[in-house]
C-alpha cells in the first residue's frame, strides 16, 4: 500500500477516489466534494449480480473527513486498512451516478405536470 497517496487522498479528497481493501472489498467511491461535505457511494450498499456487482446509485451518503479517516485507518495501529486508487476510470461511475439522479429528478418533476 502507498501510505503517502492514501494520506494525500484523506487530506484532499477528489471526485473519483476509490477506496478498497486490496481492490476486492469496496469501501467507497467519492462522487462529490463540497468543502467539508464529501458525497460517497458506499461499497457496502451495492447491487450484487451473479458474477459482478455495482454501486447502488440511490444510496449515496454525505460524510466528512473524520468519517473517512475512521473507515480507512486502523483504530489501534498506525496505517491504512484500505487503499485509494486515483484513476480516471472511476469517473465514468461518477457520471452514471449523476445521470441516475438527473433522471430521477426529471421523472419526479414530470409527475407534478
N, C-alpha and C positions, 0 to 999 in steps of 0.2 A: 504494500500500500504506500501511497505517496502522501505522507502526513503534511507536507508543505502545501500541496494542492488542496487537500481536504481542509486545512485551516483557512486558506485563501477563500474557498467556497463558503465557509461559515462566516468569514468576515465580510465578504462581498458576494452574496448570493446572486446568481444570474438566471434568467429565464433559460430553461433547457438543462439545468444542472440535474443529473440523475444520480441519486444515492442508492446504493445497493450493497449487499453483503456478497462480495465476490461475483457480482453480476447475476447470480442465481436467485437471490432473495431480494425483491424490490422493496425499498424503504419508501421513497417518494421522489416525485419529479416536480421541480419548481416551474410553475406556469405563469406567474406574475410576481413582480416585486414592486411594491409601492411604499417606499420608505421603510419603516419597521414592520410593515404588514407583508407577509410572504404567502402567496396562494400556492397550494400544492395539490397534487393528486397523490393520495396515499396508496402505497403499494399493497396495503392490506385490504383496501377496498377495490378489488379487481374482479373482473369477469373472467371466469376460467372456462376455457373450451377444452376439447379433447386433448389436443397437443400443444396448445398455446394459451396465453392469457392476454388481457388488455386492461388498461385503466378504466374504471367506471367514471366517465366524464361528468355524471350527475352528482358525484360525491367529492367535490373539492373542499378543501379546508383552508382557512386563513390562520396562519401561525406566526410566531415571532422567532427571532434568532435563538432565544433560550430554548424554545421547543425543539428547534433543530439540533442544538447542542445536546440536549437531553436524549435525543433519539440516536445520534450517530457516534457518541463518545462513550467510553467506559465510565461507569459510575465510581468504581473503586480502584481504577488504574488509569494511567495516562494513555492516550492514544485513541484510535478510532475503531469502532466495531463495524462501521460501514465505510465505503469509499465513494468518492464522487467521480463521475465521468462527465467531462465538459466537452461535448461534441455536438456539432450541428445536426446530427441525425435525430436527436430528440426534439428539435424544433418542429418537425412535422407533427408530432403528437400534440405539442402546444397549439399548433394551428387547428388541428382536429378538435381539440377541446374548445377553442374559441368559436369554431363553426357550430359545434353542438349547441352552445349557449345562444348564439345568434339565431339559429333555427328554432330553439325553444322559445325565445322571446318573441320572435316573429309569429309563431303559432299562437302564443298567448294573446298577442295583440289582435290577431285575426278573430279570435273568439269574442272579442269585445266589439267587433264591427257589425 
